[in-house]
Structure formats: C-alpha cells, structure tokens
Amino acid sequence: MSGTALAPGTGWILLAIFSVLWIGLGIWWGRKARTLEGFMVAGRDVGLALGTATAVATWITSNTVMLAPQFALQLGVWGMLGYSSAAIGLVLFAPLARRIRAVMPEGFTSVEFVRRRYGRAAAGVFLLISLFYGLTWMVSMGIAAGLLLESLAGIPYLWGMTVILTVCVVYTLLGGLFAVIGTDFIQSLIILVGLVLVAVAVLVKVPVAEVDRTIVEQRPVLVQVMVPAAIMAFFNNLLFGLGEIFHGNVWWSRAFAMREGVGFKAYAFAGLLWLPIPIVAGFVGLAGPALGIAIPRPDVAGPVVAAEVLGAAGGVVVFIVVFCSLASSIDSLLAATGDVVTTEIVHPLLGGGERERTLRRAASGVVVVVGLLTWTACLPWEGVLAWLGGEDFTAAVIADGRPVGTLATVLFFAGPLVGSAIWPILTGLHTRRMSGGGAVLAMVAGSAVGLWAYFALGWYTASLIGTGVSFLVTVAALGLARWRGTPGFDWARLKSGELPEGA
Amino acid sequence: MTGSSYLRRTPRNRIPIGHRTALAAFVIALPPQAVFVDVPEGIDAVGHHTLVWGVETSGDDDAGNADVIYEVRRAAGPDFADEVVIHEGPGDRAFFSGVPDGTHRHRVRARLVNGSDDAGWGPWSPPVEIVVGRQSLAFAWTLFAIGAALFAAIAGFIVRNAGSRTA
C-alpha cells in the first residue's frame, strides 16, 4: 500500500513491541488473578486513580479515535457535540455505581443483577442484549484495528485485525481484570498525551479560521444548525451512550471491582476527563478538507489526517495511540463478556456448585472462545467467500478484503437494544414495584421498534426510538403494579453472592 | 436509505491501470481517460457519500496508481458552469460530506505525472449525478424534542434517587 504514514516494516516492529509489552504485563498481573474473584473483579480493591483511568481508557476507543472524527465529518458541529455528550453517560453512571456496590457487594455481572432482580426470563433477554452488544462492539473494534493498521502502516487488514485480537485475548486470558485495568492505566496515559500532541500539531499546521473557511466553502451543511440527520442524531447518540454504559458489564464489573466509596468519584472524574476528547478528535477530522487530504472512508478520517500532519515520526505516535485505544477497549470487552458467559451460561451448564478452580479455568476458556468468535465476525467475508469459491487466497482475502459498512453503522445496530435496557436497569436499581414481566416487555418492545427505525428511518434514530418505547412500557408496568398493589421487591435478595445453579 | 448504502467496495472487475512501461507508451499516444467506478444510487438522505474513480487503460496488469493524479469537480447545473473542485491529487476515492440538498453533477479527469511522460490532463469522464434530499426538519425536531424529554426523565430519575440508601 503506498502513501501510508509508516512503512510496513516500522508498523510491524511497533506492533511486535507493544504486543510483547501487553502480554508481559498480562503475565505479571496474572499472578494476582489465580482466584475467580481476582480474575473477574480484580479482588474488589481497585482505587480511585486506577478506577478513573480504566473508565477513561475503556471509553476512549474507536469511539473517539475513529467515530468522533467520522461524526464531525458526516454531521458537522452537531455530530462533534453529540459525540462529546457520551461523557454524560459516565457522569450519570457515577451514582448508579455507588448504588450497585451497595445493593450487590458480592456481585459479578450486570446479567446477574437482572436475574436476581427480575428473574430468569428477563435475565435471558438481557443476556441476549448484552452478548449481542458486546460482540458487536468487539467486532467493530476488530474492524477498526484492521482498517487503522492498514491505513497507517500498510499492514493488510486481515493481519492487523488478527494480531491485535490475539494479543488482547492472550493478556486478558493470563491476567483477567487485573491485567485489563492495569494496562488500561498505562494506555490511558499514552492516549491522552498522544491526542494532545496530534491536536497541537494540527492547529500549528492549519488554523481554526482556515478549517472554518474550507468547510463553509466545500461542505457548507456541516456548519449549519438545521440539518435533519444531525438534529436526530444528537439525542440518539446521547441515549446510545447511556444504554451502553448502564447495561454493560464492562462498566458494572468495574463498579464491583472498585473499593467501597470509589465508584462514584471514579466515574464522575472519568466523565469530566473524557468530555473534551471527542471535540479534539472531531476537530482533527474536520481539518482534513482544509489540508486537502482525501479521506477514503469516514471512519479512518482522524488517523489519516493525524498521520498526514505529523509525517513519519508522528505516524509512530498515531500508531501507538491507536493501538492503545483499541487494546484498552477490546480487553475490557473480552473480560466483561467472558464473565457473563462464564457465570450465566457455563456455570449452570456444568450443573452449578462447581469448585472455584474449575470455574476459573472455564473463564479462561470462554475468553478464548469469545475472541475466536469476534475474529470470525471480523473476517472480510466477501473475500473469504471468493476464496472458498476457488480464487487465490491472497488476492481474495488479504489484499482485497475489507468489511462492508462503516463503524457507525455496525455499532449503532446495537443501539436500540441497549437503549431499551436503560429503564429496566434504572427502575430495577431504585424501585421495588417494577416487575420482571414489565422489564421483559420494555426490552423486547424497545428493541423491536428501535430496530425497525434503524432500517426504516436511519441508524441515527434507532436508539432514541428504542429508549422511548421502553420508557412508555416501563411507565405502564409501574402504573399497573401500583394499581394492582403488587408487593415490593426485597432488596436483601440481591445481597447473596451465589452464582446461578444448574437447570 | 442509510449512509452505509453508499459505501461499497470497488468492484472486482474495475479496469486496472497498466504497468509503467506499457502505460508510458500508451500515454504518449493518449492521455488517460478517467471514469467513476462506484457512485451512490438513489436519493442521498444524509448528504454524505463516497465516490470511487479510476482510469481506463488497455493494460491487463495492475501496478497501482501512484503516478496518477485526479481532479474531481462538482456542479449544480448540467453545463458545469458553476463547478467547484472537490478533489485534486492522488487517491482513487474520497468521502464527501456536508453536501446541500439538490442534484449534483460530478466529473473527473486524470493526469499521469511520471517525469517526461506527462501528457497533460485526460478528457473529462461522463458526468454522474447524485441527488441529495434530506428528511423533513419538522420530523427531525420532533425526534429531538422526544430525545430531550427522555434524557430529562432519565437524568431527573437518577438525581432524585442519588441519595437512596435503601438496600
């Protein structure tokens, strides 16, 4: 591939250095992850600094490095601000994290909460949503990894995606949540320093006034207020962010892992730290037209512009930031999804009551399986099918293969599902009267109508409509429960730390 | 139709540029003919899309197009009287956004920049049209208002229960 910021050789060397570093740290932290509680919730002893860093690092991902510039380039100033509003999700989760730690001091996963609070039917629906979302996010990350390494260093999509996924699987497997949180701390520092460097370099090369002039001249709609898709996308994005965080075991597992009294502060600080980052990343994307850079796909706008502005040496910075951003999210998802599968599927299948050592081994196996599933979904299937049809492997899969669709379209497909879980989670944590049946109906109806909106109206409406329908069902269910005088839920039932028994 | 519909891969049967030596001889006789190889179909409801272009040659070997620069222009009128340059340089595709509503015509031309073999700009490609027609603003603001109300309800619920000690 010609015209990349880095020579493929340099890219491979950087890839090798950071792969060895993360795996080495995984082995180091793995010493602490021998018990199930150590592996899944880092011994429930994470302090404020690590807690804040892991929340920031996990939320800085392709979402910020790739999607924020994409939003800015597609939807203009509205898109940039809308993306930044995802920080509100972290801030609003702060009181929820405190509540979660208080009602389930020995909990492991968000699905476990739903099972204890609403029963098996609701847990089943919630599990499907969680797994679908977790895999979608991981697949979008794997796709991002492949695309970024290809656009930055000419490393073929398939190899870049495979190496990053493999490295994340290996160190998560070895170190569990200890390794995930520990590497997140280092990765968040690297990401923040790198983003500041890139933003300053872009500002030096092209003044804000020049960016504004070019946008007004060539892409006038990006600075207009009355843009239908952008107006619709604003709250859609905000609600999607809330849904992602409120339902996601990535965030719940950290709430369980943080020391008592830490969760509230850690999530509030993380939200405030994260808030300006999408604006910086979005500006980098908007600077592309002013610099005369042709953006091949909107979801690689940020890295392509940054690498172009910084040149070869700066390409190294971008490469490292990108690697850290992707790894910090993929590892969190692997750990969180693995925990859910281990506690809610594998453990009951084993008949329940298994010894901790068996479950600890099962948790490791689940991480590998989840990683393999993600890798399979990230394959450039059009190329794979051509290869299966007899075409040359290199031509069909490696050189020519890329996934279809952009990150936004892949990721936002899960939007209505997670949006529909917001109200069942909130009412489950704070009200006694919300019933399991109401929670199921809210999630199913919200998901179904939201997915309809995704296809009928556009991805920028689906989360909003899914959340809205779920809200209406929740209000109706609470009203019905009050009218019928349904007895309230006993909070003590959440306190037990037992895992589910076999069917 | 969503934005993703516009992002298609370059077709496998895209006409490849010939290898350099064959191309040099070809170019001396005739500057390269540029063509659009992938353009969005239907009405663009979001005002952003990717265009893919290339050059026609008689060569059958693909040596890449690092030596080719392109100029892509967009105009509202069919006579291109009001055209503006929207891309100039190497690269066979670009993502365009912030395009106003209406019918937009595009054309592309190519030039080989290979030292003394520079034969100047080739002819313009046949024009292609993209129609941008966004959704209704009334509908968009309605959804915005619903979103604002939902967010207010969520934030209000969390704040009201933030001090809850029931457990």
Interface residues (C-beta under 8 A of the other chain):
Chain A: S2 G3 L73 Q74 G76 L92 P95 L96 R99 A102 V103 I215 E217 Q218 R219 P220 V221 L222 V223 M226 V227 P228 A229 I231 M232 F234 F235 N236 L238 L239 L242 G292 A294 I295 P296 R297 P298 A301 E382 A386 D400 R402 V404 G405 T406 A408 T409 I422 W423 L426 L429 H430 Y454 F455 L457 G458 W459 T461 L464 I465 T467 G468 F471 W491 L494 K495
Chain B: T2 G3 S4 L7 R8 R9 R12 A45 V46 G47 H48 T50 G64 A66 V84 I86 H87 E88 G89 P90 G91 R93 A94 F95 F96 S97 G98 V99 P100 R134 Q135 S136 L137 F139 A140 W141 L143 F144 I146 G147 A148 L150 F151 A153 I154 A155 F157 I158 V159 N161 A162 S164 R165 T166 A167
